Amino acid sequence: MKFNIITFGCKVNQYESNMMKETLLHHNFCYEENISNSDIIIVNTCTVTNTADKKCLKTIKSIRNKYNDKILVVCGCSAQNKQELYKNLNIDILLGNKDKSKIALIISNYLKDKKKYIKFYNNRDLEFENMIINNFNHVRAYIKIEDGCDNFCSYCIIPYVRGSVRCKDYDVILKEANCLAANNHCEIVLTGIHTGRYNFNNLDLSDLLNDLCKIKKLKRIRISSIEITELNDKFMETLKYNPKICNHLHIPLQSGSDIVLKKMNRKYDLKYFEEKIKKIRSIRPNISITTDIIVGHPFETEDEFINTLNFVKKIRFSKVHVFPYSIRENTASAKMPQVDEVTKKRRVKELINLSKKLEEEYYNKFKGKKLDVLVEECNNDISMGHTSNYLYVTTQKKLEIGKIYEYELH
């Protein structure tokens, strides 16, 4: 039978969808690009914001209305978060965030008895569901090394839908990385819900990075995201002595106000954040440091927002991913006084404009310099890809996808 997968959300979801695809192919299902020609449609959902929930629900309702004869499978964070709502959507197979690795067996059983299947695990203390892939649908391959979060930031629902921190078997990761490298993925991206918390049998992220750097065919290792509190001295040493680690770190700030950070239940203040950034830049002066910031969180006054703008300028991020605060039911922030939507939109626009300016300034630093570019796409003799420090480059040359070339930025 033919299947299609629709994926919403983060790199973890993309990895898990890739794993489900590979698992189904291994069990003699066929992947179909065109949804209308598929027998089975799988939707892997996201719940990080209200907008994410709405997009998932709209897509699922549309699929069910348009393709009532197809088998509809829904899984992921939004399904886990809004179980009762999803139970009423005429979904054939409904899962939360567990048992995705069993997707082939679950679908095969459904094809035999045609009975609706609904399964959720609502306890936070779960074992890591080991998944391994041999290939990836992008040039830069992802490896999920960790799941869950124990931070309980006041605005975030993810600890409730992903459970507590648990980590992938160390040797399984190395096996997976070797396999991906052998299949011509010269860059891997380590990802998780809280990647920096990786620890398996007292082997941490730094140990893992050191061993991954020994894989000859791997040219780059990128960390999808890491918290400022996880950048300890051991990590700094690892960053210093391993040039295969990409010259780019994504470190969420969330606010440039100590008052708001405290209300968010973040685990650092601005002084701590700034000192860590200075230490990173003393090791890698030209590193790209990108960040996430939530605008319009409760208690973010106009003065606190201005503090955020000033702190962003002070740190000189190379890009800011800006998110308007979204109320998540059953979180602490949902019970706080809210910032009005008009103010939120204005602040989002201001911060995005600042981010664009900082992006341009960072890019201009490298004009006329030669950087290594991993070619990820080639269309009409135009090649596109990213540098180690995550600058997006296009060149009027037809280059081989998956290879790294030296390129002078213009």
N, C-alpha and C positions, 0 to 999 in steps of 0.2 A: 504493500500500500504506500501511497505517496503522502508526504507530510511537509508542512511549512512551519517555521518558528518566527514569531514576532517578539522582539525583545525591547523592553523599556528599561531605562535607568543606567546604572553604573557599570564599571568594568567587571565587577563580580558577576552581575547578571549576564553580561556578554560571555564571560568564561563559561558559566553554567549552561547557557544556551548552546554554546559550541560543544560542550561535553554531551548534552542531550542529543544533539545532531549526530555526533560521532557514535554514540551508543546505539541509536536507532539504525544507522547505516550498517553497523556491525551485526545487527539482528535482522538484516535483509529488508528493512524499510528503504524507501527511495525518497531522496530530498527533491522537492519541487519548488522552483523559484516563484511560480505563479500561484497565488492563493486559490484562485478559482479552479485550478486543476488539481488541487490537493484533496486528499480524502480526510486528512487529519490536520487541524490547525492548533498549534501550541502557542499560548500567549504567556510570556514570562513578565510579571508585573512589577511595578515600582510604587512606593508609597512615601518617598522622601518629602513631598509637598502635596498640597491639595490639588495643584495642577496635574501632578503625576497621576494621582488617583483618578481624576476626571478623564484624562487621556486614555488610561487603561480601560475604564468602564465604558467609555464611548466606543472604543475599538471593539470590545467584547460584544456589546449590544448590537453593533453594526454587523459583525460577523454572524451572530446568531440570526438576525433578521434576514440577512442576504443569503446565507448558506445554511439553511436549517437542516439540510441532509448530511452535513459534514460532522465528523467527530471533533468536538471542541474540548481542548485541554487547557486549563488555566492553573498557573502556579506562581510562586513568588511573594514579594513583600506586601503588595496591596491586598492580595487574597488572604494572606496571613493576618493582616491588620483588620480587615473588614469582612470577616468570615460569614456572618449572617446575611450581609448584603449579597455576597457572591453566591451563596447557597440558593438564592432565589432567581438566578439568571439562566437557568436551563443549561448548565454546563455539564458535560458528560463525565469529565474527570477533573476533580478540583483538589489541588494540593497547596500546602503552604510553602515553607522553605526547606522542607526535608523530603527525602525520597526521590529527588530529581534524578539521582544516579540509577534508580529502578524504573525509569520511565518506560523502557522497552517492555519489561515484564508487566507493568501496570496496564499499558495499552493492549498488549497481547491477551491478557486476562479479560479485558473489557470486550475485545473482539469475539471472545468465546461466549460470554454470557450476556452481553449487552446491558449489564446492570450499572447504573451510575455509581461512580466511586468518589467518595469524599474522605480525605484523611488530613487531619491537622495534629501537630504536636504543640502543646501550649506551655510546656515547661521550658525554662531558660537553660537548664543544665543538660545539654545534649553532647554527644560525642561528635567529633569532626567527621563529616561524611566524605570519605576519601573519593576524590574524583581525579582522573588522569586523562590527559588528551595526548594524542600523537601528532596532531597538526592543528593549525589555527586558520581561521578565515580572514586574517589580516597578516601583513608582512611582519608586524611587531606582534609576537605571540604573548598572550597573558598566561600567567600561572597563579591560580588562587592558592595562597599559602595559609590563610587564616579566615576565620568566620567569627561573627559576634562582636559585641562591645559592652563594656562594663562602666563606661564613663557617665552615662545618664545626664548628658547636657540637657538643660531645662527645656529646650525647644525641640528635642529630637525624639522621634518614635522608634528609631532603628534598634536600640537595645531590646525593645519589647517584641519586635518581630523577627530579629535575627538571633536572639539568645545571648548567652555569655561567651566570652572569648574562648576559643579552642583552635588548635593548630594542626596543620597537616604533617604527617610523618616526614621527618627530615630526609630520609633516604628516598622516599617516593618523589619528593620535589627534585632531588638531584637526578633521579632516573627520568623524570618527565622533561627536565631541562635538556638533558643529553639527547633525548629522543627528538625534541623540537629542534635542537641545533642540527642534528643529523638530517632533519627534513628541511634544512635551509632557512630556518628562522635564526638570523644572526643577532636579533635583539629580542629579549624577553622583558616583560613588564610584570613585576611582582605586585600582586593585588590582594586585597582583603577588605573587610569592613574596618579593621583597625590594624593595618599591616605592620606598624611598628611594634605591636605587642607580640609579634611572633616569638614563640619559645616552645621548643619540643625537646624533652629530656635534657633541659638546661643548655640547649643550643639555641642561641638567639639569632636575630636578624643579621647582626654583624658576622657571626660564624657562617651563616648561610651565604651571605654575599661573598665572603672570602673563598668559599668552596665553589660557588658558581663561577667566579672569575677564573678558576683553573680549567674550565671547559674550553678547549682550544677553539672550537668552531663558534663559540659565542663571542661576539665583538662588543656588545653593549648589554648592560643590565640596568633597567630603569625601575624606580620605585614609584608606584602610582600616587601614593600620598603617605605622609608621615607627620605625626604630631610633634610639636616643638619640644615637648617634655621627654620624647624618646631619643633625642639627639644627644646621647651621653658621650663620654670621652672615648669609649670603645668604638662607637659608631664613627666618631670624628677621625680616629686613626684609620679605620677601614676606608673611609672616603679619601683620605690623604694618600694611601698607598695602592689604591686599586683604580687605575685609569679607565677600566672597563665600565665602572659605575658612571652612568650618564651625568653630564654636567648640568643637571636640572633636578631640583627638589620642589615638590608641591607641599607646602606647609600651611594648613588652614589657620588663619588668624581669627576670623569670625567677627571681631570688633576691635577698633582702635581706641576703645574706652575701657579703663579699668573698672568703672562702675558697671558697665554693661557686661563685661567679661565675668564679673562676679555673679551677676544675675543669671547669666547663661550657665553657670556652674562649670566654667572652664578652669583648667588646673594650673594657670600661669597668669602673670601680669605683664604689662607692656615692657617693663625693664628687663625681665627675664627673657622675653621674646627677642628684644633688640640685642641683648648680649650674646644669645645663641647665634643670631644671624651674623653678627660681627665675627664670631669664631669660625663659622662656615666660610665666610669670605676671606678670612686670613689663610685658610687652607686652599680655597678655590676662588680666586679674586673675580673671575668672570662668570661664575655660576649663575644660571637662571633660577630665580626663586619666585614661584607663583603661589597664589593663595586663594582661599575662599573667604568671602565676607557676607554676613547676613545683615541686610539693611532693614531698619524699622522694627527691630526687636523691642518688646515692651521695655520701657524706661530709657529708650534711646531718645533723649531730647535733642533739640537742634544743636546745642553746644556739644553734646556727646558725638553727634554725627560729624561735626566740624573737627573734633579730636581725631575721629577715624580718618578723615581726609588728610589731615596733617601727618598722622602716623604713617599712612600709606606712602606719602611723599618722602618722609624721612627714611623709611626702609628701602624705597625704590624697588618695589616689586616689578618684575618684568611683565606680569599680567595679573589682573584681579578677576576672579570669577564671582560675579555679584548675584546674590539671591535675595529677593524680597522676603521678609519673614512670613512664614505660613503657619497658621495655627494648626497644631496637631493635637487632637483630642487625647485626653488623659496624660498630657505632659504638664509640668509645672508652669511653663510659660503661658499656657492656654488660660490659666486663671488670673493672669496679670492684666493690668490696664493696657489697652492696645493702641498702637499708632494708626492714625487714619490712612486709608489707601492712597489718597491724593498725595499726602506727604511722603509715603513710601515710594511711590512712582517717581516723584521728583528726586529723591535722594538716590534711587537706583540709577537714574539717568546721569546725575552728577558724578557718581563713582565710576560708572562705565566710561564716561568721557575722560576722566582722569586716567583710568586704566589704558585707554587707547593711546594717550600721550606717553605714558610710561613704556608701553610696548614699542612705540616708535623710537623712543630714546634708546632703549636697550638694543633694538635691531641695528640702529645707526652706528653703535659702537663697533660693529663687526663688518661694516661696509669696507670693501677692499681687502678683507682678510679671507684666507682659505680655511674652510671648515669641511668636515666629513659629513656627507648627506646620505642617509639611507633612502633609496628610491622605493616608494610605496605605491605609486601609480604612474601609468604612462598612457596618455590619451592624445591622439593626433600629433605624435612626435614631441609632445610636451611632457617632461618628467617632473614628478612632484615627490617631496619627501621631507623628513625632519632631520635637523642636525642633532648632535648629542645634547646641546642646550635648548632643544625643542623650538628652534626657529623653523618656520615653514618656508620651504624653498621651492621655486619652480624654475625650470631651465628649458630652453628651446632645443633640447637634444633628446633623442630617443635612447634611453639608457635601460639597462636590464633591471627589472623589478627584483627587489630583495638583495641587491648589491649596494655596497657603500662606495661612494665616489668623493674625491676631493673637489670642492667647488668654491669659487671666489664670489662672495656676496656683492651684489650691486645695489 
